[in-house]
Every structure is written in structure tokens, then in C-alpha cells.
Amino acid sequence: MTGNSASKVLSKSLQVASKARKSALEMTNQSKASHIGSCLSVIDLLAVVFTQKNLVSSASRNDVLLSKGHAAAGLYAVLDALNLLLQPLDTYCKDGSQLYGHVNHHASPQIPLSTGSLGHGLPFAIGLAISNKKHKSQQKTIVIISDGELNEGTTWESALVAPQNKLSNLILIIDRNGIQSLGFTEETLRLNPIAPKLESFGWNVLEIDGHDHEKILDGISRESDKPLCIIATTVKGKGVSFMENSIAWHYKSPTLEELDLAFAEIDEASK
């Protein structure tokens, strides 16, 4: 990606992320259906990936999957900020809406797969990558999973399959926020060290700050001779101080008072 193109993506993605954080907070306040901590940890990743996707020619647009379907509000908020959602955000989790509490592919043509049952995103992404490779497509397949999905056997089985099929067009991004539904990941089932495991399977591995838009863009733009895994270190509840690194905010919904406090922090950070 050229310098001018990268600057254009980064300028836009920062705006998208700031707007999406506020939208996701508002959606979870109104619906009382919340995985807001998970949404806030992944929004920067989604903002960069989808902004980059929609600022390049259609022939080389990446397939993007969000496997951690419980962060649907974050995905919908990012797509809405890019004018890519088919329904208004205020229909989230309401009767008749396509904006389900877990990712629904009917919500936008940008969503190739409904997700929510964890561990299925990477297997599906491998299928897309194999198809693209056979059709000599320029597209990469990017799949974002939660670190909690590393508890799933399907994730590790798929991690073996990707190098076997020489899927250099596949990028796996792990949202490494360190917290899953009921506890810290390392206390639930020890995952570390992740990178050496994947490298031993035949992956290239890159570790980055998952909130640094420039590093995210550099990661998804680089060429790799193997499947690439980006371990993105993130913060659960990122951008709202009283939600950050808190297990409680995996399921809690913000009150109106908390919403005001959160908006003030996000506005201050975006100045």
C-alpha cells in the first residue's frame, strides 16, 4: 500500500473507530443486550480492516469475517460508520430487525457468515481462502477470532490445515484481550505461549498493539509466504476507563449515566 493510500485509510479508520465506540455503547444501553467489553476491544481492528477493504479496487477487496459473533454491536457500528449497513442501528435486537445480538450475515453484504457459535470462523475462512487460491483471486481472507476461541478444538484443527494447504492468502487475527466470559483466559485454560505453537504448525506470526491503527494496517498489508497470524494485544473495554480490563463488562450494559461518562472520555481521546 502506498504512503498516500495508507494515510487515507488511517485518517478514516480513526474517525470510524471513535464513532463506532459511541454507537456500540448506545446500542447496548438501549437494548440491554450487551457484550460491550468485547466490542470495544475489537473495534480498532474492525475499523482498520473494513476501511482498508472499502478504499481499494473491488478486485482486491479482502474477505473479512468476525468469528467472535458476540461482538456484533461493534461490527454493526463500524459498518454503519462506513455506510455499509442495511438497517439503522436503533433497530438492534428489536423484533423484526436483522441486527441480531450475534453477527447476522443478512445485516450487510459485507458480512459473509453469521457467527456466534465459537470456533467456526477459522474453518470457514480456510474454505474461502482455498476457493480464492484455486480461482487465482487477489483477495486475502481475514478472520478475527477471540482469544477465548483458542479453547475450541476446531480452531487448533484448522490451524493445522491452513499451512498444509499453503494458504498464504489467509490472515488470522487473534483479539488477545485476555478475558473471556467468566474469567481471565490464562486462568480458564492456559494459552501462552501462542506464537511458538502456531509457528511450529507452519504459520508466520506477528505480534502487535491491537489498538495502533498504523500497526494493524501494516500487518494486514504485508505479504507472507505462509498463513499469517496477527496476535493483537488489546484491552477489554478499550476507550472507557471504568470498563477496561474488567470481567464484569463482558455482559453488563451501561446505564445512561455511564453512557455520558463514556462519551466524554471518547470525545476527549479523539481531540
Buried (B, 14 or more C-beta within 10 A) or exposed (E): BEEEBBEBBBEBBBBBBBBBBBBBBBBBBBBEBBBBBBBBBBBBBBBBBBBBBBBBEEEEBBBBBBBBBBBBBBBBBBBBBBEBBBBEBEBBBEEEBBBBBBBBBEBBEBBBBBBBEBBBBBBBBBEBBBEBBEEEBEBBBBBBBBBBBBBBEBBBEBBEBBBEEBBBBBBBBBBBBBBBEEEEBEEBEEBEEBBEBBBEBBBBBBBBBBBBBBBBBBBBBEEBEBBBBBBBBBBBBBBBEEBBBBBEBBBBBBEEEBBEBBBEBBEEEBE
